[in-house]
């Protein structure tokens, strides 16, 4: 596998190797990928727990006066308003 790095990242990797913490550039990259994987797993689990909590809150809140289509329409308007690439913003 061949990996291209920006000059800034090359300097960063070189600094890590020069510091003695890593034996070579491959070790730096492997460690960075392991840390990125742990980070993503942590936030995936955190989001999952948060969504489960929100589901419980929703279940305890009772029956909504809005239909599913009302909620989807309202949320679509919010998303389109906040998204500069939204089809409704660009007139498509």
Contact map, one row per residue, 1 for C-alpha under 8 A:
11100000000000000000000000000000000000000000000000000000000000000000000000000000000000000000
11110000000000000000000000000000000000000000000000000000000000000000000000000000000000000000
11111000000000000000000000000000000000000000000000000000000000000000000000000000000000000000
01111100000000000000000000000000000000000000000000000000000000000000000000000000000000000000
00111111110000000000000000000000000000000000000000000000000000000000000000000000000000000000
00011111110000000000000000000000000000000000000000000000000000000000000000000000000000000000
00001111111000000000000000000000000000000000000000000000000000000000000000000000000000000000
00001111111100000000000000000000000000000000000000000000000000000000000000000000000000000000
00001111111110000000000000000000000000000000000000000000000000000000000000000000000000000000
00001111111111000000000000000000000000000000000000000000000000000000000000000000000000000000
00000011111111100000000000000000000000000000000000000000000000000000000000000000000000000000
00000001111111110000000000000000000000000000000000000000000000000000000000000000000000000000
00000000111111111000000010011000000000000000000000000000000000000000000000000000000000000000
00000000011111111100000010000000000000000000000000000000000000000000000000000000000000000000
00000000001111111110000000000000000000000000000000000000000000000000000000000000000000000000
00000000000111111111110000010000000000000000000000000000000000000000000000000000000000000000
00000000000011111111111110010000000000000000000000000000000000000000000000000000000000000000
00000000000001111111110000000000000000000000000000000000000000000000000000000000000000000000
00000000000000111111110000000000000000000000000000000000000000000000000000000000000000000000
00000000000000011111111000000000000000000000000000000000000000000000000000000000000000000000
00000000000000011111111000000000000000000000000000000000000000000000000000000000000000000000
00000000000000011111111110110000000000000000000000000000000000000000000000000000000000000000
00000000000000001001111110100000000000000000000000000000000000000000000000000000000000000000
00000000000000001000011111110000000000000000000000000000000000000000000000000000000000000000
00000000000011001000011111111000000000000000000000000000000000000000000000000000000000000000
00000000000000000000000111111100000000000000000000000000000000000000000000000000000000000000
00000000000000000000011111111110000000000000000000000000000000000000000000000000000000000000
00000000000010011000010111111111000000000000000000000000000000000000000000000000000000000000
00000000000010000000000011111111100000000000000000000000000000000000000000000000000000000000
00000000000000000000000001111111110000000000000000000000000000000000000000000000000000000000
00000000000000000000000000111111111000000000000000000000000000000000000000000000000000000000
00000000000000000000000000011111111100000000000000000000000000000000000000000000000000000000
00000000000000000000000000001111111110000000000000000000000000000000000000000000000000000000
00000000000000000000000000000111111111000000000000000000000000000000000000000000000000000000
00000000000000000000000000000011111111100000000000000000000000000000000000000000000000000000
00000000000000000000000000000001111111110000000000000000000000000000000000000000000000000000
00000000000000000000000000000000111111111000000000000000000000000000000000000000000000000000
00000000000000000000000000000000011111111100000000000000000000000000000000000000000000000000
00000000000000000000000000000000001111111110000000000000000000000000000000000000000000000000
00000000000000000000000000000000000111111111000000000000000000000000000000000000000000000000
00000000000000000000000000000000000011111111100000000000000000000000000000000000000000000000
00000000000000000000000000000000000001111111110000000000000000000000000000000000000000000000
00000000000000000000000000000000000000111111111000000000000000000000000000000000000000000000
00000000000000000000000000000000000000011111111100000000000000000000000000000000000000000000
00000000000000000000000000000000000000001111111110000000000000000000000000000000000000000000
00000000000000000000000000000000000000000111111111000000000000000000000000000000000000000000
00000000000000000000000000000000000000000011111111100000000000000000000000000000000000000000
00000000000000000000000000000000000000000001111111110000000000000000000000000000000000000000
00000000000000000000000000000000000000000000111111111000000000000000000000000000000000000000
00000000000000000000000000000000000000000000011111111100000000000000000000000000000000000000
00000000000000000000000000000000000000000000001111111110000000000000000000000000000000000000
00000000000000000000000000000000000000000000000111111111000000000000000000000000000000000000
00000000000000000000000000000000000000000000000011111111100000000000000000000000000000000000
00000000000000000000000000000000000000000000000001111111110000000000000000000000000000000000
00000000000000000000000000000000000000000000000000111111111000000000000000000000000000000000
00000000000000000000000000000000000000000000000000011111111100000000000000000000000000000000
00000000000000000000000000000000000000000000000000001111111110000000000000000000000000000000
00000000000000000000000000000000000000000000000000000111111111000000000000000000000000000000
00000000000000000000000000000000000000000000000000000011111111000000000000000000000000000000
00000000000000000000000000000000000000000000000000000001111111000000000000000000000000000000
00000000000000000000000000000000000000000000000000000000111111100000000000000000000000000000
00000000000000000000000000000000000000000000000000000000011111110000000000000000000000000000
00000000000000000000000000000000000000000000000000000000000011111000000000000000000000000000
00000000000000000000000000000000000000000000000000000000000001111110000000000000000000000000
00000000000000000000000000000000000000000000000000000000000000111110000000000000000000000000
00000000000000000000000000000000000000000000000000000000000000011111011000000000000000000000
00000000000000000000000000000000000000000000000000000000000000011111111000000000000000000000
00000000000000000000000000000000000000000000000000000000000000000111111100000000000000000000
00000000000000000000000000000000000000000000000000000000000000000011111110000000000000000000
00000000000000000000000000000000000000000000000000000000000000000111111111000000000000000000
00000000000000000000000000000000000000000000000000000000000000000111111111100000000000000000
00000000000000000000000000000000000000000000000000000000000000000001111111110000000000000000
00000000000000000000000000000000000000000000000000000000000000000000111111111000000000000000
00000000000000000000000000000000000000000000000000000000000000000000011111111100000000000000
00000000000000000000000000000000000000000000000000000000000000000000001111111110000000000000
00000000000000000000000000000000000000000000000000000000000000000000000111111111000000000000
00000000000000000000000000000000000000000000000000000000000000000000000011111111100000000000
00000000000000000000000000000000000000000000000000000000000000000000000001111111110000000000
00000000000000000000000000000000000000000000000000000000000000000000000000111111111001000000
00000000000000000000000000000000000000000000000000000000000000000000000000011111111101111000
00000000000000000000000000000000000000000000000000000000000000000000000000001111111101001000
00000000000000000000000000000000000000000000000000000000000000000000000000000111111100000000
00000000000000000000000000000000000000000000000000000000000000000000000000000011111111001000
00000000000000000000000000000000000000000000000000000000000000000000000000000001111111001100
00000000000000000000000000000000000000000000000000000000000000000000000000000000001111101100
00000000000000000000000000000000000000000000000000000000000000000000000000000011101111111100
00000000000000000000000000000000000000000000000000000000000000000000000000000001000011111111
00000000000000000000000000000000000000000000000000000000000000000000000000000001000001111111
00000000000000000000000000000000000000000000000000000000000000000000000000000001101111111111
00000000000000000000000000000000000000000000000000000000000000000000000000000000000111111111
00000000000000000000000000000000000000000000000000000000000000000000000000000000000000111111
00000000000000000000000000000000000000000000000000000000000000000000000000000000000000111111
